Amino acid sequence: MDNFIAPRLKEKYNITLNRVPISDARDMINKLITEKEVDKKDGSIDVMWINGENFALSKENDLLLGAYADQLPNYNALVDTTAKDITYDFGLSTDNMEVPWGKSQFVFVYDSAKIDTP
């Protein structure tokens, strides 16, 4: 964000990105819930990285902008948009309201001299 996105936002759109690290995403979610309750029109958080649990909390509290993933060219070109780990997060349908930052998988290493059938 600081080294790639911020300079381009400034150069192309004259937008200054002010990234504020927060150690607990629940603090961000609670802040957004409070701002929504008091009907604050200009919220203090524009973009945040959230995990599945916080996605669910955000979605359940109607804090998300709405569907946008299918409008991103790379999402459509590079992501299996029908995969269950893309269409669901923390048991909820993503409804095109989130995009994976990356993808990981379980890797299992074993010693075949000691374990016949892992």
URNOR-V23009 format. One record per residue. RES is the residue in one small letter. SS is DSSP state (helix for helix, strand for strand, loop for the rest). BURIAL is b if it has 16 or more other C-alpha atoms within 10 Angstrom, else e. D_LAST is the distance of its C-alpha to the last C-alpha in Angstrom with 2 decimals. Layout:
# URNOR-V23009
res=RES ss=SS burial=BURIAL d_last=D_LAST
res=RES ss=SS burial=BURIAL d_last=D_LAST
This chain:
# URNOR-V23009
res=m ss=loop burial=e d_last=40.38
res=d ss=loop burial=e d_last=42.83
res=n ss=loop burial=e d_last=42.76
res=f ss=loop burial=e d_last=42.30
res=i ss=helix burial=e d_last=43.27
res=a ss=helix burial=b d_last=46.11
res=p ss=helix burial=b d_last=48.19
res=r ss=helix burial=b d_last=47.98
res=l ss=helix burial=e d_last=48.97
res=k ss=helix burial=e d_last=51.93
res=e ss=helix burial=e d_last=52.99
res=k ss=helix burial=e d_last=52.71
res=y ss=helix burial=e d_last=53.60
res=n ss=loop burial=e d_last=55.14
res=i ss=loop burial=e d_last=52.58
res=t ss=loop burial=e d_last=51.64
res=l ss=loop burial=e d_last=48.08
res=n ss=loop burial=e d_last=47.98
res=r ss=loop burial=e d_last=44.36
res=v ss=loop burial=e d_last=44.16
res=p ss=loop burial=e d_last=40.85
res=i ss=loop burial=e d_last=40.09
res=s ss=loop burial=e d_last=37.33
res=d ss=loop burial=e d_last=36.90
res=a ss=helix burial=b d_last=36.89
res=r ss=helix burial=e d_last=38.22
res=d ss=helix burial=e d_last=41.43
res=m ss=helix burial=b d_last=41.83
res=i ss=helix burial=b d_last=41.19
res=n ss=helix burial=e d_last=43.69
res=k ss=helix burial=e d_last=46.20
res=l ss=helix burial=b d_last=45.94
res=i ss=helix burial=b d_last=46.34
res=t ss=helix burial=e d_last=49.43
res=e ss=helix burial=b d_last=50.87
res=k ss=helix burial=b d_last=50.42
res=e ss=helix burial=e d_last=52.10
res=v ss=loop burial=e d_last=55.12
res=d ss=loop burial=e d_last=55.19
res=k ss=loop burial=e d_last=54.88
res=k ss=loop burial=e d_last=55.27
res=d ss=loop burial=e d_last=54.18
res=g ss=loop burial=e d_last=50.87
res=s ss=loop burial=e d_last=49.72
res=i ss=loop burial=e d_last=46.20
res=d ss=loop burial=e d_last=45.77
res=v ss=loop burial=e d_last=42.17
res=m ss=loop burial=e d_last=39.22
res=w ss=loop burial=e d_last=35.49
res=i ss=loop burial=b d_last=33.90
res=n ss=loop burial=e d_last=30.45
res=g ss=helix burial=e d_last=29.54
res=e ss=helix burial=e d_last=31.17
res=n ss=helix burial=b d_last=34.31
res=f ss=helix burial=b d_last=34.40
res=a ss=helix burial=b d_last=34.51
res=l ss=helix burial=b d_last=37.23
res=s ss=helix burial=b d_last=39.18
res=k ss=helix burial=b d_last=39.03
res=e ss=helix burial=e d_last=40.02
res=n ss=loop burial=e d_last=42.99
res=d ss=loop burial=e d_last=44.05
res=l ss=loop burial=e d_last=43.78
res=l ss=loop burial=e d_last=42.29
res=l ss=loop burial=e d_last=44.55
res=g ss=loop burial=e d_last=43.23
res=a ss=loop burial=e d_last=41.48
res=y ss=loop burial=e d_last=41.42
res=a ss=helix burial=b d_last=38.08
res=d ss=helix burial=b d_last=39.28
res=q ss=helix burial=e d_last=42.25
res=l ss=loop burial=e d_last=40.16
res=p ss=helix burial=e d_last=40.05
res=n ss=helix burial=e d_last=36.77
res=y ss=helix burial=e d_last=35.08
res=n ss=helix burial=e d_last=36.23
res=a ss=helix burial=e d_last=35.46
res=l ss=helix burial=e d_last=32.06
res=v ss=loop burial=e d_last=30.33
res=d ss=loop burial=e d_last=28.94
res=t ss=loop burial=b d_last=31.41
res=t ss=loop burial=e d_last=30.06
res=a ss=loop burial=e d_last=26.47
res=k ss=helix burial=e d_last=25.85
res=d ss=helix burial=e d_last=24.80
res=i ss=helix burial=b d_last=28.22
res=t ss=helix burial=b d_last=30.34
res=y ss=strand burial=b d_last=29.11
res=d ss=strand burial=b d_last=28.72
res=f ss=loop burial=e d_last=28.32
res=g ss=loop burial=e d_last=28.99
res=l ss=strand burial=e d_last=32.23
res=s ss=strand burial=e d_last=33.29
res=t ss=loop burial=b d_last=33.94
res=d ss=loop burial=e d_last=36.99
res=n ss=loop burial=b d_last=37.02
res=m ss=loop burial=b d_last=37.78
res=e ss=loop burial=b d_last=34.97
res=v ss=loop burial=b d_last=33.46
res=p ss=loop burial=e d_last=30.10
res=w ss=loop burial=e d_last=30.63
res=g ss=loop burial=e d_last=27.30
res=k ss=loop burial=e d_last=23.88
res=s ss=loop burial=e d_last=20.52
res=q ss=loop burial=e d_last=17.00
res=f ss=loop burial=e d_last=13.72
res=v ss=loop burial=e d_last=12.15
res=f ss=loop burial=e d_last=8.77
res=v ss=loop burial=e d_last=9.11
res=y ss=loop burial=e d_last=7.26
res=d ss=loop burial=e d_last=9.10
res=s ss=loop burial=e d_last=8.36
res=a ss=loop burial=e d_last=11.24
res=k ss=loop burial=e d_last=9.78
res=i ss=loop burial=e d_last=6.15
res=d ss=loop burial=e d_last=6.42
res=t ss=loop burial=e d_last=3.79
res=p ss=loop burial=e d_last=0.00
